[in-house]
Amino acid sequence: MTRRNRTRATLLGAPGSGRSRPRRSPGPVEDNPALQAIWHIVCAIPRGQVSTYGAVARAAGLPGRARQAGLALRVAPRELHLPWHRVVGAGGRIAFPKSSREHLEQARRLRAEGVVVRKGRVTPTAMTMLDEL
């Protein structure tokens, strides 16, 4: 890269230039209709049942956006009291690392609702089809 191109890249905030562009604030998460749709679906999961991130996203009208469902749960205001523990990864797997506090808390909450959790996975009988809700 020539000196002129390097200077231009630095001015433009190119990756690796050491200068980053200012990030725009995403605004209040409460104003995001996609997140609200996901929160609504999570609230509809019955006690003692679980669903996957992908199924939650599909039911919210966002097929293929399982990661967005995870983001929605992470940024949800505490005041909503979402039953986040009722959402698991594909195949009924708890998505948090096994030794993490979150993994233990999710397993504890699911067991308290009568869901069988073995080796970090819930039993298939606990899975609910969100199409039926």
C-alpha positions, 0 to 999 in steps of 0.5 A: 500500500502506498503512503497516499493510499494508507493515508486515505484509508486512515481518513476513511476509517478502514479496518486495520487503520487504527481509526474507527468510525463513530457508531450510531446509537441504535436507539431504545430497544423498546422501539424495535418491532422485531424485538417486540415480536420475539418478546411476545412469542417468548412470553407465550411459551407455556410453563414446563415447555421449551422452544428453540431460538429458531422456532421463536424467530420463525413464530415472530415472522423472522425465519432464519434469524435465530441469533436475533432471538438470542439478541432480543433476550439479551437486550430485553429490559428486566421489567418485562420479566421474560421467561428466557430460560424456556428458550434453548438451542437446536436439539434442546441444548442449553446454549450457555457453556456448561460451567457458566452461571447462566447454564446452571441458572437455566437448568435450575429454572427449567427443573423447577418447572418440571422440565427434565434436563440431562447433560445440558439438554432438555427432553424432546417431550418438553419441546413445544411447537410454537405454531400451536400457540 
